[in-house]
Amino acid sequence: MFTRRCGTPGKPALVCVHGFPTSSIDYFALTRELGDDFDIYLLDFPGYGLSEKPTAPYVYSLYDDARLLIHAITEVWRLSDYRMITHDRGSSVGIIAVNTLTAALPKSAPVDLILTNGNIFLPLSNLTAFQVALLDDATARATAAAVTPEALAAGLGFTVFMPRRTLDDPEIAALAESFAHNDGTQVLPDTIRYLHERTKDESGWLETLSQSDVNTTLVWGIHDNVAPLRVANHVWQAFLKTKPGINRYWIVPGADHYIQCDAPTQLAQIVRLTAQGADIPLQTLGTRPDGAVLVDYSG
């Protein structure tokens, strides 16, 4: 597994958990924003980024990745006072890890959990045609074989980033290189099967989180059509608004699915405010008309 530590040693710790089909490279811009304020820890799960991409009989699992994340936090990085920010698939991994730590090792649970755009309630999401083809056993391998790293990166840039981006954009070009590492596109039909685990168990994960006293912040890019705003609204109202702890719900008008790439400065400010732990009035960040909005709060 590829791991990375950056930022400033001695500052508050921040663990960044990536999603599908990308890697910790998603947090490049955010780590630049937060490097002076946090000691930042990142990893690429098996099948992603610069980590190995094992093929069958290896079985990719959210639960295994949650165990890997817990191992990194408790045994490798040895963190006891930290925040965790998650994205996309990583939000499921993060929720499982937080629920496990809260039950078994409460002193190792994060102070704050920050969840960003992801299909964490699938009945309200919109899977893309590409995702559907990868999930179908009849078309999965042919679909993966037909897509190049450059095409996958360009497709993401054109559909789930705001503003839309091409391979000329350094972040999209870097995505293409990460997909090419160890022929990462070949395992897409295997890594995407996490959606079956999510379909089966997502309500249970959210219900358990709703009883946790780990402070939970939801931050959502409003332009996301894959994990649309209705996902965040439902999760907030049904599971997070009335849970123990301090809980907040932010909406970022200028961002799509990859909020940490589209609006890193605003997301960084939200992370800082969250870590400060003080009361935050319902507000728009700064004086910008497109600033992030704290729309609800509990605790």
PyMOL commands that set and color helices and strands:
alter all, ss='L'
color gray80, all
select helices_A, chain A and resi 24-34+62-76+89-104+106-108+122-124+129-135+140-146+149-159+170-191+194-209+229-240+259-262+264-276
alter helices_A, ss='H'
color red, helices_A
select strands_A, chain A and resi 2-7+13-17+39-44+82-86+112-116+215-221+247-252+293-298
alter strands_A, ss='S'
color yellow, strands_A
deselect
rebuild
show_as cartoon
